[in-house]
């Protein structure tokens, strides 16, 4: 039952991420990418901190010892830094490339996660991950309607960002397995991203309140839902799902983004888009069900 709830949390998280892509792109009409991220994640922090304080304050006091506190802070900083670099590179990339290319190259975290996970922790990955990874990448390609696959500056930034999305997924899986404080972890990583983004924006961008207010709807959506709620859902999802299959589930972001564009922007889904959605859905199902099937067969034998 707990794994089912985690799976549903992952799907809801991915839905929010997919629909947030439009807000991220349109939210930079009057402000820079680091200003957008600074305000977005500070809003996410404000949305999370009251709940973290109310529900987890006593649990943290009783659970964290001096030795484990140091490890918790270390992992929290790692996921905060990973999230900062991942979101920063993705947000800046949207200035130079289109949403379709950004969505495709972001999916590169799917093959990166199992490779990095194996290198870091030397843990064997179920063989079903690799065909699922291939289906995800192919599905992402079909969702983008590429006419020209030239890797531009923006595309390179997204690929670099995919590396940090990979480390974020891996470190999140690590921290939630050891410390069951999803709201607190979510609040810590959002304030880290907000502070670092604000620092960069004050140096390189114009931080003008009136311009920020012009993007208030995009900021509120990306901040409260994506920057706050979705990342907590991600943390809870990874409590019972390993990083590699989690990455495959999160690749549904491209599917939800395509469906959102179809519904909200009246963009027509062609046959390639539909096949791409199907590939990713098959990859998610394959990566989740086959290990369970193999485990049951092994138990019977």
C-alpha positions as CSV (number, residue, x, y, z in Angstrom):
1,X,0.0,0.0,0.0
2,X,2.8,2.4,0.9
3,X,4.5,1.9,-2.5
4,X,1.2,2.6,-4.2
5,X,0.8,5.9,-2.3
6,X,4.4,6.7,-3.2
7,X,3.7,5.9,-6.9
8,X,0.6,8.2,-6.9
9,X,2.6,10.9,-5.2
10,X,5.2,10.6,-7.9
11,X,2.6,10.8,-10.7
12,X,0.9,13.9,-9.1
13,X,4.4,15.5,-8.7
14,X,5.2,14.9,-12.3
15,X,1.8,16.3,-13.4
16,X,2.6,19.5,-11.6
17,X,6.1,19.7,-13.1
18,X,4.8,19.2,-16.6
19,X,2.1,21.9,-16.4
20,X,4.7,24.3,-14.7
21,X,6.9,24.3,-17.9
22,X,4.5,26.9,-19.5
23,X,4.7,29.1,-16.4
24,X,8.5,28.9,-16.4
25,X,8.7,30.0,-20.0
26,X,6.1,32.8,-19.9
27,X,7.3,34.0,-16.4
28,X,10.4,35.7,-17.8
29,X,8.7,38.3,-20.0
30,X,9.7,41.1,-17.5
31,X,12.3,39.5,-15.2
32,X,15.4,37.5,-15.4
33,X,15.7,33.7,-14.8
34,X,17.4,34.0,-11.4
35,X,15.0,36.6,-10.2
36,X,12.1,34.3,-11.2
37,X,13.7,31.4,-9.4
38,X,14.5,33.4,-6.3
39,X,10.9,34.6,-5.9
40,X,9.4,31.3,-7.0
41,X,11.3,29.2,-4.4
42,X,10.9,31.8,-1.7
43,X,7.1,31.5,-2.2
44,X,7.5,27.7,-2.1
45,X,9.4,28.0,1.2
46,X,6.7,30.2,2.7
47,X,4.1,27.7,1.6
48,X,5.9,24.8,3.3
49,X,7.5,26.1,6.5
50,X,4.3,26.5,8.5
51,X,3.4,22.8,7.8
52,X,6.9,21.6,8.5
53,X,7.0,23.5,11.8
54,X,3.5,22.2,12.8
55,X,3.8,18.5,11.8
56,X,7.6,17.7,12.1
57,X,9.1,20.0,14.7
58,X,8.7,17.5,17.6
59,X,9.6,14.5,15.4
60,X,12.9,16.2,14.4
61,X,13.8,17.0,18.0
62,X,13.3,13.4,19.1
63,X,14.8,11.7,16.0
64,X,17.9,13.7,15.2
65,X,20.9,12.9,17.4
66,X,24.2,14.9,17.2
67,X,25.9,12.4,14.9
68,X,22.9,12.0,12.5
69,X,22.2,15.8,12.5
70,X,25.6,16.4,10.8
71,X,24.7,13.8,8.1
72,X,21.2,15.3,7.7
73,X,22.6,18.8,7.1
74,X,25.2,17.4,4.7
75,X,22.5,15.6,2.6
76,X,20.1,18.6,2.8
77,X,22.8,20.9,1.4
78,X,23.6,18.5,-1.4
79,X,20.0,18.3,-2.6
80,X,19.6,22.1,-2.2
81,X,22.7,22.7,-4.4
82,X,21.6,20.1,-6.9
83,X,18.2,21.7,-7.1
84,X,19.7,25.2,-7.5
85,X,22.0,24.2,-10.4
86,X,19.3,22.0,-12.1
87,X,16.6,24.8,-12.0
88,X,19.1,27.6,-12.8
89,X,20.4,25.9,-15.9
90,X,17.0,24.9,-17.1
91,X,15.6,28.4,-16.5
92,X,18.5,30.1,-18.3
93,X,18.3,27.6,-21.1
94,X,14.7,28.7,-21.9
95,X,16.1,32.1,-23.0
96,X,18.0,30.4,-25.8
97,X,16.0,27.3,-26.7
98,X,12.4,26.4,-27.1
99,X,10.2,24.4,-24.6
100,X,10.2,21.3,-26.9
101,X,14.0,21.0,-26.9
102,X,14.2,21.8,-23.2
103,X,11.7,19.1,-22.4
104,X,13.6,16.5,-24.5
105,X,17.1,17.2,-23.2
106,X,15.8,17.4,-19.6
107,X,14.8,13.7,-20.0
108,X,18.5,12.9,-20.2
109,X,18.4,12.6,-16.4
110,X,16.6,9.2,-17.0
111,X,19.7,7.4,-18.3
112,X,22.0,9.4,-16.1
113,X,20.4,8.4,-12.8
114,X,21.1,4.6,-12.9
115,X,24.6,5.2,-14.2
116,X,25.5,7.8,-11.4
117,X,23.6,5.7,-8.8
118,X,25.7,2.6,-9.7
119,X,29.0,4.6,-9.7
120,X,28.3,6.2,-6.3
121,X,26.8,3.2,-4.4
122,X,27.8,0.1,-6.4
123,X,24.3,-1.2,-6.2
124,X,23.0,-3.6,-8.9
125,X,20.1,-2.1,-10.9
126,X,17.3,-4.4,-12.2
127,X,17.7,-5.1,-15.9
128,X,14.3,-3.7,-16.7
129,X,15.6,-0.2,-16.1
130,X,17.7,-0.1,-19.3
131,X,14.9,-0.9,-21.9
132,X,12.7,1.5,-19.9
133,X,15.4,4.2,-20.2
134,X,15.6,3.7,-24.0
135,X,11.8,4.0,-24.3
136,X,11.8,7.2,-22.2
137,X,14.4,8.8,-24.4
138,X,12.7,7.8,-27.6
139,X,9.3,8.9,-26.2
140,X,10.8,12.3,-25.3
141,X,12.2,12.7,-28.8
142,X,8.8,11.9,-30.4
143,X,7.1,14.4,-28.1
144,X,9.3,17.3,-29.3
145,X,8.6,17.3,-33.0
146,X,12.3,18.0,-33.9
147,X,12.9,19.4,-37.3
148,X,16.5,20.3,-36.5
149,X,18.3,18.4,-33.8
150,X,21.3,20.8,-33.6
151,X,22.5,21.2,-30.1
152,X,22.4,24.9,-29.4
153,X,23.7,26.8,-26.3
154,X,20.3,26.4,-24.6
155,X,20.2,22.7,-25.3
156,X,23.7,22.3,-23.8
157,X,22.6,24.1,-20.7
158,X,19.6,21.8,-20.3
159,X,21.9,18.7,-20.7
160,X,24.2,20.1,-18.0
161,X,21.1,20.7,-15.9
162,X,20.0,17.1,-16.4
163,X,23.1,16.0,-14.5
164,X,22.1,18.0,-11.5
165,X,18.5,16.7,-11.7
166,X,20.0,13.3,-11.6
167,X,22.0,14.0,-8.4
168,X,19.0,15.7,-6.9
169,X,16.9,12.5,-7.4
170,X,19.7,10.3,-6.0
171,X,20.4,12.5,-2.9
172,X,16.7,12.8,-2.3
173,X,16.3,9.0,-2.3
174,X,19.2,8.8,0.2
175,X,17.9,11.5,2.6
176,X,14.3,10.3,2.8
177,X,15.3,6.7,3.5
178,X,17.3,7.9,6.5
179,X,15.2,10.9,7.7
180,X,11.4,10.9,7.3
181,X,10.9,14.6,7.3
182,X,9.6,15.4,3.8
183,X,8.1,18.8,4.6
184,X,11.3,20.0,6.4
185,X,13.5,18.7,3.6
186,X,11.4,20.4,1.1
187,X,11.5,23.7,3.0
188,X,15.3,23.5,3.4
189,X,16.0,22.9,-0.3
190,X,13.6,25.7,-1.4
191,X,15.2,28.3,0.9
192,X,18.7,27.2,-0.3
193,X,17.7,27.7,-4.0
194,X,15.9,31.0,-3.1
195,X,19.0,32.5,-1.4
196,X,21.5,31.4,-4.0
197,X,19.2,32.6,-6.9
198,X,18.7,35.9,-5.1
199,X,22.4,36.4,-4.7
200,X,23.0,35.8,-8.4
201,X,20.1,38.0,-9.5
202,X,21.3,40.9,-7.4
203,X,24.7,40.7,-9.1
204,X,23.6,40.1,-12.8
205,X,20.0,41.1,-13.0
206,X,17.6,44.0,-12.2
207,X,15.6,43.1,-9.1
208,X,12.5,45.3,-9.7
209,X,9.4,44.7,-7.6
210,X,7.0,46.1,-10.2
211,X,8.3,43.7,-12.8
212,X,8.1,40.8,-10.4
213,X,4.4,41.6,-9.8
214,X,3.7,41.5,-13.5
215,X,4.7,37.8,-13.3
216,X,2.7,37.1,-10.1
217,X,0.5,34.3,-11.5
218,X,3.3,32.4,-13.0
219,X,5.4,32.8,-9.9
220,X,2.6,31.7,-7.6
221,X,1.9,28.6,-9.7
222,X,5.5,27.7,-10.1
223,X,6.3,28.6,-6.5
224,X,3.4,27.0,-4.4
225,X,2.6,24.0,-6.6
226,X,5.9,23.2,-8.3
227,X,8.5,24.7,-5.9
228,X,6.7,23.7,-2.8
229,X,4.1,20.9,-3.1
230,X,5.6,19.0,-6.0
231,X,9.0,18.7,-4.5
232,X,7.5,17.4,-1.2
233,X,5.5,14.8,-3.3
234,X,8.8,13.9,-5.0
235,X,10.5,13.3,-1.6
236,X,7.6,11.2,-0.4
237,X,7.5,9.2,-3.6
238,X,11.1,8.3,-3.3
239,X,10.6,7.0,0.2
240,X,9.5,3.7,-1.3
241,X,10.8,3.8,-4.9
242,X,14.5,3.6,-5.9
243,X,16.1,6.5,-7.7
244,X,16.4,4.7,-11.2
245,X,12.7,3.8,-11.5
246,X,11.8,7.2,-9.9
247,X,13.5,9.0,-12.7
248,X,11.5,7.0,-15.3
249,X,8.2,8.0,-13.5
250,X,9.3,11.6,-13.4
251,X,10.0,11.5,-17.2
252,X,6.2,11.6,-17.5
253,X,6.7,15.3,-17.1
254,X,7.0,15.6,-20.9
255,X,3.7,13.7,-21.4
256,X,1.8,16.0,-19.0
257,X,3.4,19.1,-20.6
258,X,2.2,17.9,-24.0
259,X,-1.3,17.2,-22.8
260,X,-1.4,20.6,-21.0
261,X,-0.4,22.4,-24.1
262,X,-3.1,20.5,-26.0
263,X,-5.8,21.5,-23.6
264,X,-4.7,25.0,-22.6
265,X,-3.0,26.2,-25.8
266,X,-5.0,24.2,-28.3
267,X,-1.9,22.6,-29.7
268,X,-2.8,19.5,-31.8
269,X,-1.3,16.2,-30.9
270,X,0.0,14.4,-33.9
271,X,0.8,10.6,-34.3
272,X,4.4,11.1,-33.2
273,X,3.3,12.8,-30.0
274,X,0.8,10.1,-29.2
275,X,3.4,7.4,-29.8
276,X,5.9,9.3,-27.6
277,X,3.4,9.4,-24.8
278,X,2.7,5.7,-25.2
279,X,6.5,4.9,-25.1
280,X,7.0,6.7,-21.8
281,X,3.8,5.2,-20.3
282,X,5.0,1.7,-21.2
283,X,8.5,2.5,-19.8
284,X,6.9,3.5,-16.4
285,X,4.7,0.4,-16.2
286,X,7.6,-1.9,-17.3
287,X,10.1,-0.5,-14.8
288,X,7.5,-0.8,-11.9
289,X,5.9,-4.1,-12.6
290,X,8.7,-6.3,-13.9
291,X,10.8,-6.2,-10.7
292,X,7.7,-7.2,-8.7
293,X,7.0,-10.1,-11.1
294,X,10.6,-11.3,-10.9
295,X,10.6,-11.0,-7.1
296,X,7.4,-13.1,-6.8
297,X,8.7,-15.8,-9.2
298,X,12.0,-16.0,-7.2
299,X,10.0,-16.3,-4.0
300,X,7.9,-19.2,-5.5
301,X,11.0,-21.1,-6.6
